[in-house]
């Protein structure tokens, strides 16, 4: 996706004159950056923020470097979007799936709502189809890959995050489900955090080192695979919680593997059943906490 646009590209994409756009930029309504050659460029993320806040119509998604599928009908709401996104993912139509999701975002549906009420349910529906043999395994796997690309595109249209509020996380050894940790990263970035997923299938000891090395303000652990040896898991998890306490990081857990019986053996700050809960918790920390300074990060 294009990340920087010329004023002319923006004018064509949102259907305004260059003089109007210049006036908005001069008033600071849309961020502008000057290149070394003295040319004015506009971050696509800030253009999208502006049109979303002002309910301004986008006349050309392609003008913003976003894929578009002219055959897809307009969305009505989140419930209708689940079936449409699910169908597009099963067909492998990434452009249509992206346009549906982007339409929701442009209609002021939050990132958390899109994850909780559209992408999550759509992928769960595809999983049920696979279990009932109504879709092939390649279609289920392809759907996950397309969903990952959609989340990546959403990441690039979000406003810049605060580098002082760092968050990292991932999944443990044997858990290769990447969508939960990718969604977590995206939702935290939407909450203003400089969040970066470590990836999947990471050993406990390596996660502990990551916490001690990067000293985040928040660490998340997503677990989708059943935990067989609960007692050993609790022992290993204590190393993680101790490391988080050492650096002053909030430890957040989530995923279907963390049932109530397992949670009673663990020490953590927050267990999230949804991305909305995660978003609310992350925003609350920023409201009441003090961010780590660059000097403290260096130490």
BAFI-3210 file (N, C-alpha, C; in Angstrom, 3 decimals, decimal comma, padded with zeros to 6 digits):
// residues 299
n [1|2|3|4|5|6|7|8|9|10|11|12|13|14|15|16|17|18|19|20|21|22|23|24|25|26|27|28|29|30|31|32|33|34|35|36|37|38|39|40|41|42|43|44|45|46|47|48|49|50|51|52|53|54|55|56|57|58|59|60|61|62|63|64|65|66|67|68|69|70|71|72|73|74|75|76|77|78|79|80|81|82|83|84|85|86|87|88|89|90|91|92|93|94|95|96|97|98|99|100|101|102|103|104|105|106|107|108|109|110|111|112|113|114|115|116|117|118|119|120|121|122|123|124|125|126|127|128|129|130|131|132|133|134|135|136|137|138|139|140|141|142|143|144|145|146|147|148|149|150|151|152|153|154|155|156|157|158|159|160|161|162|163|164|165|166|167|168|169|170|171|172|173|174|175|176|177|178|179|180|181|182|183|184|185|186|187|188|189|190|191|192|193|194|195|196|197|198|199|200|201|202|203|204|205|206|207|208|209|210|211|212|213|214|215|216|217|218|219|220|221|222|223|224|225|226|227|228|229|230|231|232|233|234|235|236|237|238|239|240|241|242|243|244|245|246|247|248|249|250|251|252|253|254|255|256|257|258|259|260|261|262|263|264|265|266|267|268|269|270|271|272|273|274|275|276|277|278|279|280|281|282|283|284|285|286|287|288|289|290|291|292|293|294|295|296|297|298|299]
n.u [000,832|000,480|002,178|002,756|001,446|001,008|-000,198|-001,891|-002,689|-004,186|-006,242|-007,594|-008,393|-010,169|-011,839|-011,643|-010,655|-007,314|-006,738|-008,516|-007,572|-005,005|-005,623|-006,724|-004,443|-002,718|-004,015|-003,464|-005,048|-004,651|-001,817|001,332|004,313|007,529|009,621|013,142|013,561|011,836|009,166|005,706|004,265|001,714|000,838|-000,816|-002,210|-002,933|-004,545|-006,671|-007,532|-008,493|-010,622|-012,285|-012,951|-014,285|-016,384|-016,079|-016,444|-014,798|-013,700|-012,157|-010,694|-008,477|-006,912|-005,773|-004,048|-005,248|-006,708|-009,560|-012,860|-015,118|-017,466|-018,575|-021,286|-022,523|-021,908|-024,090|-023,975|-022,265|-023,184|-024,139|-021,749|-020,166|-020,995|-020,493|-017,726|-016,776|-017,593|-016,068|-013,463|-013,436|-013,608|-011,194|-010,881|-009,175|-009,145|-011,868|-012,584|-010,915|-011,915|-014,473|-013,881|-012,447|-014,457|-016,062|-014,338|-014,014|-016,553|-016,577|-016,527|-014,859|-011,458|-011,324|-013,992|-014,211|-012,382|-013,437|-016,159|-016,391|-014,063|-013,099|-015,520|-016,078|-013,876|-014,176|-016,569|-015,750|-013,998|-015,835|-017,159|-015,083|-014,702|-017,087|-016,668|-017,440|-015,899|-012,626|-009,424|-007,407|-008,757|-009,502|-006,978|-006,004|-007,828|-007,056|-004,541|-005,212|-006,700|-004,660|-003,192|-005,038|-005,152|-002,558|-002,667|-004,508|-002,977|-001,202|-002,706|-003,338|-002,962|000,265|002,025|002,731|006,044|006,972|005,251|005,492|004,831|004,943|004,616|003,364|003,033|003,377|005,785|004,856|002,415|001,152|-000,663|-001,174|-002,929|-004,325|-002,260|-001,455|-003,789|-003,939|-001,665|-002,475|-004,811|-003,775|-002,069|-003,970|-004,926|-002,994|-000,551|002,874|003,084|004,378|004,364|006,024|005,814|005,129|005,117|007,205|009,717|009,412|011,712|012,931|011,014|011,130|013,687|013,220|011,498|013,167|015,177|013,918|012,231|009,324|006,199|003,954|003,151|001,996|000,404|-000,752|-002,774|-003,785|-003,696|-004,320|-003,295|-001,353|000,293|-000,383|000,709|003,498|003,397|002,535|004,765|006,695|005,415|005,584|008,173|007,900|006,026|007,519|009,609|008,183|007,279|009,712|010,530|008,441|006,195|002,869|001,197|-000,589|-003,016|-004,621|-006,967|-008,289|-007,096|-006,591|-008,271|-010,517|-009,577|-006,842|-006,095|-006,288|-003,907|-002,012|-000,170|-001,030|-001,842|-004,173|-006,829|-008,113|-011,105|-011,920|-011,118|-012,037|-012,027|-009,264|-008,487|-009,765|-008,481|-005,818|-006,067|-006,823|-004,520|-002,812|-004,107|-003,840|-001,234|002,377|004,427|007,281|010,415|012,662|015,332|015,082|014,374|016,766|018,374]
n.v [-001,183|002,279|004,735|007,443|010,368|012,566|015,997|016,291|013,649|013,129|015,003|014,020|011,581|012,166|013,995|016,912|020,360|021,574|023,959|023,933|021,693|022,616|024,686|023,243|021,843|023,930|024,837|022,849|020,625|018,350|016,379|017,330|016,614|017,644|016,820|016,159|017,473|019,553|019,098|018,696|016,186|013,884|011,834|008,768|007,589|009,748|011,198|009,411|009,373|012,001|012,108|010,233|011,317|013,614|012,654|012,616|011,876|009,289|009,258|007,654|004,725|003,524|005,691|006,223|004,216|001,875|-001,352|-002,068|-003,276|-003,023|-004,417|-005,119|-004,733|-001,924|-001,785|-002,560|-002,992|-004,385|-007,033|-007,929|-007,775|-009,897|-012,306|-011,560|-010,999|-013,502|-015,097|-013,894|-014,436|-017,238|-017,610|-016,628|-014,044|-011,486|-008,706|-007,956|-008,709|-007,001|-004,483|-004,578|-004,638|-002,239|-000,416|-000,646|000,368|002,969|003,847|004,466|002,320|000,748|-000,518|-002,558|-003,473|-004,400|-006,522|-008,137|-008,506|-008,997|-010,000|-012,030|-013,637|-014,308|-015,882|-017,917|-019,006|-019,993|-021,929|-023,712|-024,522|-025,912|-028,007|-029,324|-030,225|-028,706|-026,778|-026,857|-027,765|-026,166|-023,870|-022,902|-022,397|-020,529|-018,484|-017,589|-016,551|-014,451|-012,892|-012,161|-010,452|-008,415|-007,387|-006,426|-004,375|-002,687|-001,937|-000,162|002,055|003,239|005,951|007,388|005,871|006,261|006,258|005,914|004,313|001,181|-002,120|-005,642|-009,056|-012,445|-015,864|-019,112|-021,874|-024,353|-023,264|-022,081|-020,272|-017,357|-015,212|-014,322|-013,005|-011,108|-009,588|-008,612|-006,963|-005,031|-003,927|-002,827|-000,914|000,708|001,746|003,503|002,501|001,601|-001,084|-004,323|-007,438|-010,402|-012,717|-016,206|-019,377|-019,289|-019,988|-020,077|-019,113|-017,508|-015,536|-014,369|-013,251|-011,384|-009,614|-008,609|-007,472|-005,532|-004,116|-003,510|-001,690|-003,142|-006,545|-009,172|-012,387|-014,735|-017,564|-020,318|-023,023|-026,106|-026,513|-028,955|-029,958|-028,600|-027,905|-027,693|-025,686|-023,590|-023,226|-022,397|-020,136|-018,447|-017,480|-015,751|-013,888|-012,906|-011,639|-009,655|-008,191|-007,272|-005,366|-003,674|-004,139|-004,506|-007,543|-009,314|-011,691|-013,917|-015,827|-019,025|-021,132|-020,376|-021,283|-021,163|-022,828|-023,021|-020,352|-019,779|-020,628|-018,874|-015,742|-012,580|-009,487|-008,872|-010,651|-011,155|-011,577|-010,614|-008,411|-005,898|-005,705|-005,799|-003,437|-001,485|-001,893|-001,284|001,401|002,448|002,096|003,909|006,250|006,511|005,963|006,517|007,221|005,373|006,946|007,906|007,822|006,069|003,789|003,288|002,554]
n.w [000,000|-000,743|001,163|001,358|-000,144|-002,943|-003,039|-005,280|-005,816|-003,500|-003,768|-006,018|-004,995|-002,898|-003,953|-003,975|-004,495|-005,245|-003,964|-001,812|-000,408|000,195|001,946|004,094|004,878|005,586|007,812|009,530|009,609|008,157|008,195|006,843|005,052|004,096|001,419|000,723|-001,604|-001,419|-001,944|-001,180|000,808|001,818|004,524|004,048|006,121|007,728|006,027|005,750|008,404|008,614|006,686|007,780|010,303|009,469|008,028|005,294|001,899|000,124|-003,103|-004,681|-003,984|-005,083|-005,657|-003,254|-003,017|-002,273|-002,581|-004,628|-005,273|-007,581|-007,931|-005,521|-003,259|-001,277|002,282|005,059|007,806|010,724|011,186|008,690|007,349|008,251|006,952|004,293|004,293|005,078|002,870|000,851|001,740|001,653|-001,086|-001,748|-002,497|-002,011|-002,498|-002,495|000,119|001,583|000,785|001,880|004,627|004,867|004,197|006,444|008,410|007,441|007,836|010,448|012,219|014,839|015,126|017,006|017,025|014,411|014,475|016,605|015,909|013,207|011,577|013,345|013,889|011,176|010,413|012,275|011,391|008,912|009,836|010,984|008,695|007,494|009,329|008,887|006,403|004,228|003,111|001,688|003,133|002,099|001,448|003,943|005,094|003,265|003,667|006,201|005,579|003,854|005,628|007,366|005,698|005,392|007,993|008,128|006,226|007,499|009,673|008,530|007,949|010,260|012,628|013,629|016,402|019,973|020,819|023,400|024,758|024,847|023,644|023,569|022,420|021,921|020,804|022,374|022,261|019,954|019,403|016,646|015,710|014,178|013,818|016,241|017,760|015,926|015,626|018,243|018,359|016,469|017,633|019,987|018,885|017,766|020,083|020,696|021,448|020,943|019,584|018,930|017,502|018,522|017,172|016,489|018,298|020,338|022,701|026,324|027,745|025,833|025,500|028,019|027,894|025,884|027,169|029,228|027,702|026,022|027,687|027,882|028,364|028,402|028,114|026,111|025,983|023,837|023,596|021,927|021,689|023,311|026,672|027,941|030,115|032,867|035,368|034,888|033,026|034,627|036,252|034,369|033,440|035,613|035,478|033,407|034,404|036,535|035,196|033,856|036,045|036,996|035,099|035,190|033,598|032,360|032,406|030,112|029,236|026,894|024,916|023,860|025,238|027,817|030,199|033,063|035,116|034,619|034,815|037,505|038,543|037,766|037,690|036,738|035,023|033,553|032,065|028,919|027,209|024,847|022,083|022,571|025,366|025,763|024,432|026,011|028,476|027,792|027,055|029,505|031,067|029,848|030,470|033,240|033,865|033,807|031,135|029,961|029,720|027,002|027,991|030,135|028,779|027,442|029,540]
ca.u [000,000|001,189|002,137|002,836|000,739|001,153|-001,471|-002,756|-003,279|-005,206|-007,380|-008,337|-008,956|-011,283|-012,721|-011,623|-009,698|-006,007|-006,779|-009,187|-006,646|-003,925|-006,170|-006,798|-003,077|-002,188|-004,671|-003,016|-006,073|-004,010|-000,367|002,126|005,752|008,275|010,740|014,401|013,441|010,897|007,811|004,803|003,685|000,727|000,732|-002,147|-002,894|-003,522|-005,644|-007,791|-008,045|-009,245|-011,895|-013,129|-013,463|-015,159|-017,396|-015,860|-016,525|-013,641|-014,189|-011,307|-009,805|-007,239|-006,105|-005,057|-003,237|-006,005|-007,408|-011,000|-013,619|-016,313|-018,676|-019,125|-022,308|-022,191|-022,230|-025,121|-023,513|-021,334|-023,781|-024,121|-020,357|-019,586|-021,265|-019,843|-016,289|-016,569|-017,708|-014,924|-012,286|-013,517|-013,306|-009,832|-010,960|-008,609|-009,530|-013,235|-012,575|-010,313|-012,821|-015,540|-013,338|-012,123|-015,729|-016,474|-013,449|-014,318|-017,859|-016,325|-016,488|-013,521|-010,624|-011,726|-015,268|-013,940|-011,749|-014,325|-017,494|-016,396|-013,007|-013,123|-016,660|-015,968|-012,912|-014,775|-017,547|-014,991|-013,521|-016,957|-017,355|-014,013|-015,003|-018,222|-016,206|-018,067|-014,788|-011,401|-008,433|-006,645|-009,567|-009,406|-005,633|-005,916|-008,611|-006,228|-003,490|-005,834|-007,029|-003,401|-002,843|-005,977|-004,686|-001,335|-003,081|-005,100|-001,877|-000,541|-003,544|-003,520|-002,071|001,503|001,875|003,660|007,159|007,218|004,342|005,869|004,185|005,358|003,962|003,319|002,518|004,407|006,202|003,778|001,222|001,501|-001,771|-000,630|-003,955|-004,598|-001,211|-001,479|-004,923|-003,569|-000,778|-003,248|-005,713|-002,951|-001,614|-005,136|-005,048|-001,888|000,671|003,860|003,017|005,002|004,290|007,255|005,542|004,514|005,913|008,410|009,912|009,284|012,977|013,167|010,087|011,683|014,796|012,648|010,990|014,291|015,961|013,182|011,588|008,043|005,230|002,904|003,503|000,817|000,595|-001,946|-002,675|-004,927|-003,487|-004,572|-002,130|-001,456|000,910|-000,738|001,643|004,753|003,102|002,482|006,153|007,332|004,733|006,071|009,374|007,400|005,426|008,600|010,318|007,301|007,299|011,038|010,623|007,233|005,277|001,578|001,150|-001,950|-003,177|-005,881|-007,020|-009,158|-006,356|-006,558|-009,545|-010,531|-008,749|-005,444|-005,859|-006,141|-002,532|-001,118|-000,184|-001,044|-002,585|-005,490|-007,212|-009,069|-011,911|-012,206|-010,231|-012,588|-011,490|-007,853|-008,409|-010,160|-007,414|-004,651|-006,364|-006,844|-003,132|-002,255|-004,744|-003,439|000,174|003,424|005,181|008,717|011,131|013,705|016,504|014,808|014,432|018,173|018,943]
ca.v [000,000|003,549|005,349|008,893|010,790|013,956|016,725|016,007|012,322|013,230|015,737|013,105|010,488|012,595|014,856|018,327|021,144|021,722|025,116|023,492|020,820|023,451|025,409|022,290|021,546|025,122|024,927|021,732|019,581|017,162|016,478|017,376|016,411|018,124|015,981|016,877|018,315|020,634|018,742|018,390|014,852|013,668|010,433|008,240|007,326|010,982|011,521|008,546|009,876|013,224|011,852|009,480|012,244|014,609|011,986|013,040|010,744|008,950|008,984|006,661|003,971|003,281|006,897|006,160|003,011|000,802|-002,171|-001,875|-004,228|-002,260|-005,233|-005,394|-003,770|-001,208|-002,480|-001,990|-003,018|-005,436|-008,364|-008,263|-007,862|-011,202|-013,249|-011,091|-011,207|-014,952|-015,568|-013,388|-015,167|-018,606|-017,525|-016,145|-012,711|-010,586|-007,327|-007,727|-008,786|-005,767|-003,351|-004,689|-004,236|-000,818|000,305|-000,607|001,302|004,307|004,205|004,719|001,143|000,688|-001,684|-003,628|-004,023|-005,150|-007,785|-008,937|-008,762|-009,322|-010,923|-013,199|-014,502|-014,806|-016,976|-019,015|-019,626|-020,766|-023,106|-024,657|-025,100|-026,887|-029,177|-030,020|-030,633|-027,917|-026,102|-027,643|-027,223|-025,094|-022,658|-022,405|-021,833|-019,325|-017,446|-017,040|-015,747|-013,210|-012,098|-011,577|-009,322|-007,332|-006,781|-005,687|-003,135|-001,833|-001,409|000,931|003,249|003,802|007,076|007,008|005,544|006,906|005,324|005,731|003,274|000,004|-003,388|-006,783|-010,299|-013,472|-017,164|-020,012|-023,039|-025,264|-022,489|-021,389|-019,415|-016,002|-014,181|-013,678|-012,063|-009,997|-008,747|-007,942|-005,868|-003,999|-003,269|-002,000|000,246|001,590|002,398|004,436|001,834|001,163|-002,528|-005,149|-008,862|-011,171|-013,845|-017,400|-020,542|-018,793|-020,619|-019,216|-018,460|-016,460|-014,448|-013,694|-012,411|-010,269|-008,651|-007,969|-006,693|-004,395|-003,401|-002,928|-001,335|-004,159|-007,793|-010,031|-013,785|-015,318|-019,026|-020,965|-024,477|-026,685|-026,682|-030,315|-030,057|-027,336|-027,598|-027,226|-024,403|-022,593|-022,980|-021,605|-018,846|-017,598|-016,796|-014,660|-012,866|-012,291|-010,731|-008,509|-007,382|-006,653|-004,172|-002,866|-004,343|-005,146|-008,836|-009,553|-012,987|-014,106|-016,998|-020,082|-022,075|-019,898|-021,511|-020,696|-023,701|-022,658|-018,973|-019,726|-020,985|-017,902|-014,357|-011,702|-008,243|-008,834|-011,687|-010,548|-012,482|-009,953|-007,311|-004,703|-005,675|-005,435|-002,034|-000,697|-002,019|-000,555|002,836|002,809|002,202|005,162|007,381|006,641|005,651|007,427|006,504|005,241|007,944|007,324|007,535|004,866|002,668|003,016|001,866]
ca.w [000,000|-000,746|002,482|001,202|-001,344|-003,354|-002,925|-006,423|-005,608|-002,455|-004,338|-006,885|-004,206|-002,039|-004,731|-003,617|-005,266|-004,608|-003,067|-000,585|000,304|000,736|003,089|005,196|005,334|006,248|009,123|010,335|009,671|007,590|008,356|005,617|005,207|002,940|001,027|000,592|-002,792|-001,161|-002,361|-000,078|000,796|002,873|004,935|003,752|007,387|008,227|005,110|006,129|009,678|008,362|006,003|008,708|011,312|008,855|007,211|003,914|000,987|-000,708|-004,461|-005,339|-003,107|-005,815|-005,546|-001,984|-003,030|-001,647|-003,565|-004,674|-006,076|-007,890|-007,970|-004,201|-002,860|-000,051|003,520|005,917|009,185|011,092|011,037|007,268|006,910|008,596|005,852|003,077|004,447|005,073|001,484|000,089|002,176|001,128|-002,518|-001,938|-003,100|-001,037|-002,762|-002,022|001,582|002,084|000,579|002,867|005,924|004,818|004,247|007,857|009,105|006,969|008,406|011,870|013,080|015,411|014,843|017,915|016,558|013,182|014,866|017,451|015,382|011,777|011,166|014,218|013,553|009,799|010,409|013,032|010,490|007,928|010,556|011,108|007,354|007,270|010,154|008,262|005,064|003,167|002,446|001,749|004,055|001,462|001,529|005,315|005,265|002,431|004,339|007,272|004,968|003,371|006,814|007,844|004,832|005,701|009,238|007,796|005,567|008,522|010,492|007,838|007,835|011,598|012,938|014,321|017,818|020,892|021,037|024,825|025,255|024,073|023,986|022,757|022,807|020,893|021,240|022,888|021,478|019,572|019,034|015,398|015,288|014,108|013,777|017,540|018,171|014,974|016,023|019,483|017,981|015,775|018,582|020,865|018,114|017,660|021,397|020,837|021,891|019,951|019,793|017,898|017,800|018,382|016,293|017,059|018,713|020,985|024,017|027,500|028,063|024,846|025,827|029,190|027,422|025,130|028,149|029,914|026,735|025,441|028,790|027,447|029,397|028,362|027,415|025,956|025,621|023,224|023,624|021,278|021,724|024,634|027,549|028,466|031,446|033,493|036,467|034,307|032,402|035,701|036,670|033,313|033,352|036,709|034,989|032,560|035,261|037,298|034,287|033,633|037,267|037,102|034,237|035,375|032,468|032,593|031,734|029,639|028,590|026,187|024,045|024,382|026,079|029,203|030,879|034,454|035,954|034,406|035,250|038,961|038,880|037,148|038,147|035,568|035,271|032,919|031,112|027,984|026,383|023,575|021,744|023,209|026,717|025,644|024,060|027,183|029,467|027,293|027,147|030,924|031,518|029,332|031,162|034,643|034,047|033,349|030,120|030,082|028,926|026,168|028,811|030,902|027,838|027,168|030,687]
c.u [000,872|001,064|002,191|002,229|001,070|-000,187|-002,425|-003,430|-004,405|-006,450|-008,238|-009,046|-010,170|-012,161|-012,795|-010,581|-008,379|-005,989|-007,454|-008,254|-005,523|-004,400|-006,270|-005,418|-002,487|-002,785|-004,271|-004,020|-005,570|-002,506|000,325|003,606|006,439|009,466|012,008|014,368|012,442|009,471|006,977|004,206|002,744|000,686|-000,689|-002,918|-003,576|-004,665|-006,876|-008,386|-008,940|-010,604|-012,844|-013,753|-014,485|-016,299|-017,286|-015,807|-015,215|-014,156|-013,359|-010,398|-008,455|-006,321|-005,322|-004,181|-003,909|-006,724|-008,903|-011,640|-014,957|-017,598|-019,322|-020,136|-021,919|-022,624|-023,343|-024,630|-022,645|-021,910|-023,757|-022,695|-019,760|-019,765|-020,525|-018,333|-015,959|-016,607|-016,503|-013,654|-012,277|-013,173|-011,865|-009,779|-010,488|-009,021|-010,934|-013,287|-011,994|-011,255|-013,961|-015,067|-013,037|-013,397|-016,212|-015,633|-013,767|-015,672|-017,797|-016,559|-015,049|-012,780|-011,039|-013,028|-015,066|-013,322|-012,728|-015,590|-017,534|-015,329|-012,994|-014,275|-016,587|-015,017|-013,431|-015,803|-016,858|-014,441|-014,613|-017,255|-016,319|-014,268|-016,144|-017,928|-016,919|-017,072|-013,553|-010,402|-007,641|-007,427|-009,515|-008,048|-005,490|-006,689|-007,802|-005,131|-004,045|-006,173|-005,778|-003,016|-003,764|-005,538|-003,420|-001,686|-003,706|-004,016|-001,274|-001,422|-003,854|-002,569|-000,808|001,247|002,919|004,803|007,465|006,355|004,556|005,150|004,693|004,599|003,952|002,687|003,680|004,715|005,025|002,501|001,573|000,380|-001,327|-001,690|-004,236|-003,529|-001,125|-002,626|-004,594|-002,666|-001,559|-004,136|-004,924|-002,430|-002,762|-005,372|-003,872|-000,569|001,583|004,036|003,618|004,979|005,654|007,074|004,969|005,558|007,262|008,551|009,784|010,568|013,277|012,242|010,585|012,820|014,274|012,133|012,137|015,095|015,236|012,451|010,277|007,199|004,080|003,431|002,249|001,220|-000,733|-001,770|-003,941|-004,856|-003,653|-003,281|-002,259|-000,923|000,722|000,264|002,965|004,557|003,108|003,883|006,851|006,729|005,220|007,338|008,969|006,839|006,479|009,360|009,489|007,302|008,622|011,124|009,397|006,247|003,971|001,528|-000,301|-001,997|-004,543|-005,807|-007,770|-008,436|-006,370|-007,931|-009,406|-009,626|-007,271|-005,157|-005,668|-004,717|-001,526|-001,251|-000,049|-001,869|-004,006|-005,663|-008,316|-009,770|-012,189|-011,182|-010,739|-012,082|-010,022|-007,694|-008,727|-009,069|-006,198|-004,859|-006,331|-005,429|-002,534|-002,856|-004,155|-001,947|001,103|004,274|006,664|009,397|012,190|014,960|016,318|014,855|015,879|018,838|018,506]
c.v [001,240|004,197|006,874|009,285|012,237|014,660|016,422|014,654|012,376|013,934|014,834|012,026|010,912|013,648|016,296|019,042|021,257|022,907|024,758|022,625|021,638|024,208|024,496|022,005|022,722|025,302|023,770|020,610|018,259|017,367|016,489|017,227|016,905|017,217|016,825|017,818|019,452|020,348|018,348|017,000|014,713|012,186|009,916|007,963|008,582|011,458|010,704|008,971|011,089|012,925|011,067|010,407|013,212|013,996|012,399|011,805|010,549|008,552|007,929|005,993|003,747|004,493|006,969|004,921|001,826|-000,012|-001,958|-002,911|-003,597|-003,082|-005,392|-004,329|-003,070|-001,984|-001,780|-001,944|-004,218|-006,836|-008,822|-008,494|-009,237|-012,191|-012,845|-011,315|-012,692|-015,506|-015,139|-014,146|-016,585|-018,635|-017,096|-014,773|-011,678|-009,141|-007,030|-007,752|-007,508|-004,586|-003,377|-004,210|-002,745|000,031|000,432|000,401|002,743|004,800|004,320|003,525|000,995|-000,567|-002,847|-004,281|-004,860|-006,505|-008,698|-009,395|-009,107|-010,364|-012,185|-014,140|-015,080|-015,992|-018,181|-019,760|-020,483|-022,034|-024,156|-025,314|-026,181|-028,167|-029,992|-030,451|-029,893|-026,954|-026,960|-026,988|-026,092|-023,778|-022,046|-021,750|-020,539|-018,169|-016,784|-016,147|-014,413|-012,299|-011,439|-010,365|-008,131|-006,610|-005,952|-004,362|-002,163|-001,189|-000,168|002,167|003,862|004,981|006,580|006,766|006,285|005,935|005,070|004,624|002,019|-001,244|-004,462|-008,006|-011,286|-014,739|-018,080|-021,173|-023,978|-024,566|-021,626|-020,500|-017,949|-014,908|-013,544|-012,671|-010,878|-009,046|-007,961|-006,752|-004,712|-003,218|-002,370|-000,765|001,238|002,336|003,333|003,828|001,520|-000,346|-003,281|-006,609|-009,516|-012,342|-015,018|-018,438|-020,139|-019,456|-019,602|-018,430|-017,323|-015,267|-013,658|-012,768|-011,193|-009,191|-007,887|-007,079|-005,419|-003,564|-002,726|-002,507|-002,339|-005,366|-008,651|-011,438|-014,321|-016,830|-019,653|-022,485|-024,980|-026,895|-028,036|-030,434|-028,721|-026,945|-027,064|-025,862|-023,297|-022,234|-022,084|-020,205|-017,905|-016,854|-015,574|-013,527|-012,165|-011,287|-009,479|-007,596|-006,638|-005,357|-003,272|-002,975|-004,970|-006,430|-009,179|-010,904|-013,058|-015,306|-018,134|-021,075|-021,668|-020,049|-021,137|-021,526|-023,350|-021,274|-018,874|-020,034|-019,936|-016,529|-013,448|-010,470|-008,284|-010,023|-011,111|-011,617|-011,903|-008,861|-005,999|-004,581|-005,261|-003,947|-001,142|-000,720|-001,190|000,951|003,299|002,978|003,520|006,375|007,603|006,454|006,750|006,682|006,425|006,275|007,262|006,968|006,258|003,632|002,276|002,271|000,408]
c.w [000,000|000,621|002,431|-000,141|-001,675|-003,161|-004,077|-006,280|-004,587|-002,992|-005,202|-006,078|-003,396|-002,706|-004,277|-004,473|-004,514|-003,652|-001,744|000,245|000,940|001,982|004,309|005,776|006,094|007,641|010,047|010,455|009,102|007,671|006,994|005,955|003,941|002,676|000,930|-000,609|-002,628|-001,574|-001,138|-000,266|001,986|003,235|004,699|005,044|007,914|007,325|005,480|007,462|009,457|007,727|006,902|009,739|010,731|008,035|005,744|003,013|000,236|-002,079|-005,175|-004,328|-003,772|-005,734|-004,258|-001,900|-002,390|-002,704|-003,508|-005,578|-006,398|-007,889|-006,592|-003,786|-001,575|001,181|004,273|007,361|009,452|010,869|009,584|006,790|007,183|007,452|004,582|003,133|004,411|003,649|000,653|000,460|001,625|-000,358|-002,783|-002,573|-002,068|-001,231|-002,239|-000,495|002,177|001,924|001,591|004,241|005,947|004,860|005,701|008,629|008,717|007,470|009,929|012,774|013,561|014,976|015,732|017,470|015,303|013,515|015,601|016,747|013,896|011,444|012,019|013,903|012,141|009,732|011,199|012,179|009,442|008,576|010,721|009,760|007,073|008,068|009,559|006,837|003,934|002,509|002,631|002,678|003,423|001,516|002,920|005,547|004,464|003,069|005,446|006,709|004,467|004,544|007,394|007,010|005,099|006,981|008,998|007,138|006,578|009,387|009,859|007,667|009,200|011,804|013,629|015,811|018,648|021,204|022,503|025,417|024,414|024,580|023,035|023,240|021,668|021,426|021,603|021,942|021,219|019,168|017,819|014,882|015,336|014,176|015,149|017,949|017,214|015,300|017,287|019,194|017,369|016,745|019,536|020,139|017,931|018,975|021,672|021,250|020,703|020,122|018,608|018,328|017,594|017,434|017,056|017,458|019,321|022,366|025,156|027,755|027,099|025,091|027,032|028,773|026,670|026,081|028,802|028,977|026,295|026,477|028,355|028,634|029,444|027,587|027,324|025,553|025,103|023,170|023,060|021,347|023,155|025,410|028,245|029,892|032,160|034,575|035,924|033,646|033,465|036,178|035,655|033,229|034,451|036,298|034,165|033,425|036,115|036,435|034,043|034,848|037,403|036,305|034,368|034,238|032,928|031,772|031,401|028,930|027,904|025,270|024,705|025,283|027,553|029,854|032,361|035,345|035,823|034,978|036,756|039,408|038,416|037,795|036,938|035,910|034,730|031,997|030,230|027,167|025,007|023,327|022,353|024,643|026,709|025,362|025,264|028,246|029,057|027,375|028,610|031,463|031,068|030,053|032,548|034,867|033,582|032,342|030,435|029,201|028,074|026,989|029,625|030,022|027,590|028,310|030,752]
res [x|x|x|x|x|x|x|x|x|x|x|x|x|x|x|x|x|x|x|x|x|x|x|x|x|x|x|x|x|x|x|x|x|x|x|x|x|x|x|x|x|x|x|x|x|x|x|x|x|x|x|x|x|x|x|x|x|x|x|x|x|x|x|x|x|x|x|x|x|x|x|x|x|x|x|x|x|x|x|x|x|x|x|x|x|x|x|x|x|x|x|x|x|x|x|x|x|x|x|x|x|x|x|x|x|x|x|x|x|x|x|x|x|x|x|x|x|x|x|x|x|x|x|x|x|x|x|x|x|x|x|x|x|x|x|x|x|x|x|x|x|x|x|x|x|x|x|x|x|x|x|x|x|x|x|x|x|x|x|x|x|x|x|x|x|x|x|x|x|x|x|x|x|x|x|x|x|x|x|x|x|x|x|x|x|x|x|x|x|x|x|x|x|x|x|x|x|x|x|x|x|x|x|x|x|x|x|x|x|x|x|x|x|x|x|x|x|x|x|x|x|x|x|x|x|x|x|x|x|x|x|x|x|x|x|x|x|x|x|x|x|x|x|x|x|x|x|x|x|x|x|x|x|x|x|x|x|x|x|x|x|x|x|x|x|x|x|x|x|x|x|x|x|x|x|x|x|x|x|x|x|x|x|x|x|x|x|x|x|x|x|x|x|x|x|x|x|x|x]
***
